[in-house]
Amino acid sequence: MKIAIIGYSASGKSTLAAKLGTRYQIPVQHLDSLQFVAGWNLRDRNEARAMVAEFLQQDSWVIDGNYENFFQKERLERADRIIFLNFNRFACLYRAFRRYLRYRGRTREDMAEGCNEKIDREFVWWILHESRTRKRREHFREICEAYRGKVTVIRSQRELERL
């Protein structure tokens, strides 16, 4: 089984990936943990892409994250199921704040070591505006259309719990 989880920042992609990995006993890759190294610095792009390419060779996996440059098209094509977490911006902001309170000063399990949880103006702006540009929303619509038969769109916590 191969599952790709996409969606807006702080929508719960990593949490869902971990739960599905445990449920199905398959490996999980959080793309944020490949994008960043300690101190929220960017990992070398070629190194990160090589890590993703290697992970994709497995027979079963769960991958969470959007990163187009990390073989997004290949991930989506190979996935048996795509889950799109399409929560509204205020729900995502609430989730980000709640996550910050839970992990403040520590690194989450789904992040690279040394990337302590933070919430700042830049991240709030990203959640509320930058991640929701017309171009980005259209990109998600295109994915849902192109992979219609295997996309599940989740718009609320209730739908997520049912999943």
Secondary structure as UniProt FT lines:
FT   STRAND          2..7
FT   TURN            9..10
FT   HELIX           13..24
FT   STRAND          28..30
FT   HELIX           31..35
FT   STRAND          36..37
FT   HELIX           38..40
FT   STRAND          41..42
FT   HELIX           45..56
FT   STRAND          61..64
FT   TURN            68..71
FT   HELIX           72..78
FT   STRAND          81..85
FT   HELIX           89..103
FT   TURN            109..110
FT   TURN            113..114
FT   STRAND          116..117
FT   HELIX           121..128
FT   HELIX           130..132
FT   HELIX           134..146
FT   HELIX           148..150
FT   STRAND          151..154
FT   HELIX           157..162
//
